[in-house]
């Protein structure tokens, strides 16, 4: 039997080959991590996505308008509610939302007394 000729690479060409492959692997890993992170972020956003358009899925008009008022913080949607008790609750909720938005001030940090 005939032996296959063996090729001997120099250490310089081996290290060059290794560097090229490791650089390629580095970018593959970066792209992989980016794609996984993007998928996780998108999944989280979709899972928690709830907005004014989700209120249109309600079947009863009073529930739909109450839901819209809770997102918009506007009494305009409360005016469209027919049930008096729900309308009253809606007005109080909107007032609470508007007050929270208007008076949401950051408390100033307490200053430490200066030592002389």
C-alpha positions as CSV (number, residue, x, y, z in Angstrom):
1,X,0.0,0.0,0.0
2,X,1.0,3.4,-0.8
3,X,1.0,6.0,2.0
4,X,-0.6,9.3,1.3
5,X,1.9,12.1,1.2
6,X,1.7,14.2,4.4
7,X,1.9,17.9,4.2
8,X,3.5,19.7,7.0
9,X,2.3,23.2,7.7
10,X,4.6,25.6,9.3
11,X,3.7,27.0,12.7
12,X,3.1,30.4,11.1
13,X,0.5,29.2,8.7
14,X,-1.2,27.2,11.4
15,X,-1.5,30.2,13.7
16,X,-2.7,32.4,10.8
17,X,-5.3,29.8,10.0
18,X,-6.4,29.6,13.7
19,X,-6.7,33.4,13.9
20,X,-8.8,33.6,10.8
21,X,-11.1,30.8,12.1
22,X,-11.4,32.3,15.6
23,X,-12.2,35.7,14.1
24,X,-14.9,34.1,12.1
25,X,-16.3,32.2,15.1
26,X,-16.3,35.4,17.1
27,X,-18.6,37.1,14.6
28,X,-20.8,34.0,14.4
29,X,-21.2,34.1,18.2
30,X,-22.0,37.8,18.2
31,X,-24.6,37.4,15.5
32,X,-26.1,34.4,17.3
33,X,-26.3,36.3,20.6
34,X,-27.8,39.3,19.0
35,X,-30.5,37.2,17.3
36,X,-31.4,35.4,20.5
37,X,-31.6,38.7,22.4
38,X,-33.8,40.2,19.7
39,X,-36.1,37.2,19.9
40,X,-36.4,37.4,23.7
41,X,-37.0,41.2,23.5
42,X,-39.7,40.7,20.9
43,X,-41.4,37.9,22.8
44,X,-41.5,40.1,26.0
45,X,-42.9,43.0,24.1
46,X,-45.6,40.9,22.5
47,X,-46.5,39.2,25.8
48,X,-47.0,42.6,27.6
49,X,-48.5,44.5,24.7
50,X,-51.8,45.9,25.7
51,X,-53.0,49.3,24.6
52,X,-56.1,51.2,23.6
53,X,-56.7,48.9,20.6
54,X,-57.2,45.9,22.9
55,X,-60.3,47.7,24.3
56,X,-62.0,47.3,21.0
57,X,-62.2,43.5,21.6
58,X,-64.6,44.0,24.5
59,X,-68.2,42.9,23.5
60,X,-70.2,45.3,25.7
61,X,-70.1,49.0,24.9
62,X,-69.9,50.1,28.5
63,X,-66.9,47.8,29.2
64,X,-65.2,49.0,26.0
65,X,-65.6,52.7,26.9
66,X,-64.5,52.1,30.5
67,X,-61.4,50.4,29.1
68,X,-60.7,53.2,26.7
69,X,-61.1,55.8,29.4
70,X,-58.6,53.9,31.6
71,X,-55.9,54.1,28.9
72,X,-56.7,57.6,27.6
73,X,-57.3,59.2,31.0
74,X,-60.1,61.2,29.4
75,X,-63.7,61.6,30.6
76,X,-64.9,61.7,26.9
77,X,-65.2,57.9,26.9
78,X,-67.0,58.0,30.3
79,X,-69.7,60.2,28.8
80,X,-70.5,57.4,26.3
81,X,-71.3,54.9,29.2
82,X,-75.0,54.2,29.7
83,X,-74.9,52.5,33.1
84,X,-74.9,55.2,35.8
85,X,-72.8,53.3,38.4
86,X,-70.1,52.4,35.9
87,X,-70.1,56.0,34.6
88,X,-69.6,57.3,38.1
89,X,-66.7,54.9,38.7
90,X,-65.3,55.9,35.4
91,X,-65.3,59.6,36.2
92,X,-63.5,58.9,39.6
93,X,-61.0,56.7,37.9
94,X,-60.2,59.4,35.2
95,X,-59.9,62.1,37.9
96,X,-57.4,59.9,39.8
97,X,-55.4,59.2,36.7
98,X,-55.3,62.9,35.8
99,X,-54.2,63.9,39.3
100,X,-51.5,61.3,39.4
101,X,-50.2,62.6,36.1
102,X,-50.4,66.3,37.1
103,X,-49.0,66.0,40.6
104,X,-46.4,63.4,40.1
105,X,-43.5,65.4,41.4
106,X,-40.1,64.0,42.4
107,X,-39.3,64.6,46.0
108,X,-36.2,66.6,46.4
109,X,-33.4,64.7,48.1
110,X,-32.8,65.8,51.7
111,X,-29.6,67.8,51.9
112,X,-27.1,66.7,54.5
113,X,-26.2,69.4,57.0
114,X,-22.9,71.0,56.1
115,X,-20.1,70.5,58.6
116,X,-17.7,73.4,59.2
